[in-house]
Amino acid sequence: MKFLSRLAVLLVIGACVVAVAWFVELNGEQVTVSISPANSMSLPLGAWLILAFVAGACCYWLLSLPLRAYERWTRKRLQRQLTHNESSEPRQVG
């Protein structure tokens, strides 16, 4: 089963790579972006769009880390409280 899940992941990654390559090929017009007065880069439009998407996804992931850490901390705290409450309740033998 683990082999099939890894194979599925590899197939999805392969499909994404092919889709990105095809997207860059379809949008192959060269675009020059000036990062600073001394530096400029010329890449196909598709490559710039993919880079912008990846940069946005990375920024979102980084900005979501504090919220995810807080939620994880809260979940652990509530789990400890639940475990403590369950162990401190008197048991009735009936």
C-alpha positions in Angstrom: 0.0 0.0 0.0 2.9 2.4 0.8 4.4 1.7 -2.6 1.1 2.7 -4.3 0.8 5.9 -2.3 4.4 6.8 -3.2 3.8 6.0 -6.8 0.7 8.2 -6.8 2.7 11.1 -5.3 5.4 10.7 -7.9 2.8 10.6 -10.7 1.2 13.8 -9.4 4.6 15.5 -9.1 5.5 14.4 -12.6 2.1 15.7 -14.0 2.8 19.1 -12.3 6.3 19.3 -13.8 4.9 18.5 -17.2 2.1 21.1 -16.8 4.5 23.8 -15.7 6.9 23.0 -18.6 3.9 23.2 -21.0 2.7 26.5 -19.5 6.2 28.0 -19.8 6.4 26.8 -23.4 3.0 28.3 -24.3 3.9 31.6 -22.7 7.5 31.8 -24.1 7.6 35.6 -24.8 10.8 37.0 -23.2 10.1 39.6 -20.5 12.7 41.6 -18.8 12.2 42.5 -15.1 14.4 45.1 -13.5 15.1 44.2 -9.9 17.4 47.2 -9.4 19.0 49.8 -11.7 22.0 47.6 -12.1 20.3 44.2 -12.3 17.7 43.0 -14.7 16.6 39.5 -15.6 15.1 38.2 -18.8 12.9 35.1 -18.6 9.9 33.8 -20.5 6.6 35.2 -19.3 5.5 31.7 -18.1 8.6 31.4 -15.9 7.9 34.7 -14.3 4.3 33.7 -13.6 5.3 30.4 -12.1 8.0 32.2 -10.0 5.4 34.8 -8.8 3.0 31.9 -7.8 5.7 30.0 -5.9 6.9 33.2 -4.2 3.3 34.0 -3.1 2.7 30.5 -1.9 6.0 30.7 0.2 5.0 34.0 1.7 1.5 32.7 2.6 3.1 29.6 4.2 5.5 31.8 6.2 2.8 34.2 7.3 0.6 31.3 8.4 3.2 29.7 10.7 2.4 31.8 13.8 -1.3 30.9 13.5 -0.6 27.2 13.0 1.8 27.2 15.9 -0.9 28.9 18.1 -3.5 26.4 17.0 -1.1 23.5 17.7 -0.3 24.8 21.2 -4.1 25.3 21.9 -4.9 21.8 20.7 -2.2 20.3 23.0 -3.3 22.4 25.9 -6.9 21.3 25.5 -5.8 17.6 25.1 -3.9 17.8 28.3 -6.9 19.4 30.1 -9.2 16.6 28.7 -6.7 13.9 29.8 -6.4 15.5 33.2 -10.2 15.8 33.7 -10.8 12.2 32.6 -8.2 10.9 35.0 -9.4 13.0 38.0 -13.1 12.0 37.7 -14.2 9.5 40.3 -15.3 6.2 38.8 -18.6 4.7 39.8 -18.8 1.0 40.0 -22.3 0.0 39.3 
